[in-house]
Amino acid sequence: MSQLTYRTAVYRGAYATVFVAAYLLLAAFLLSGGDSVSESSTGVWGLMLGMALAGTAGAIAGPALHRRLFKSRAARRAAHKPGKHSHHHHSHE
């Protein structure tokens, strides 16, 4: 139970970091085009707010995103497994 909670927390932190990093890269790319934004303090607050939102979005979507990726992978793996038709080949215990 606690291990699962810990793992989820790690996922949240990791995804939040990824989202923030992606946001910062995007912001840096956009800000490099024009210097007018960097002059005003509102640009900085907007950047910090965006970072907070990106981190929150990553923390919320992270585990669900990871679970969806894992689930689709597991479902694909299960689809490749032989069906119930081949059960007579193995002795059922």
Secondary structure, DSSP 8 states (H G I E B T S, - for coil): -HHHHHHHHHHHHHHHHHHHHHHHHHHHHHHTT-SHHHHSHHHHHHHHHHHHHHHHHHHHHHHHHHHHHHHHHHHHHHHHS--GGGGGGS---
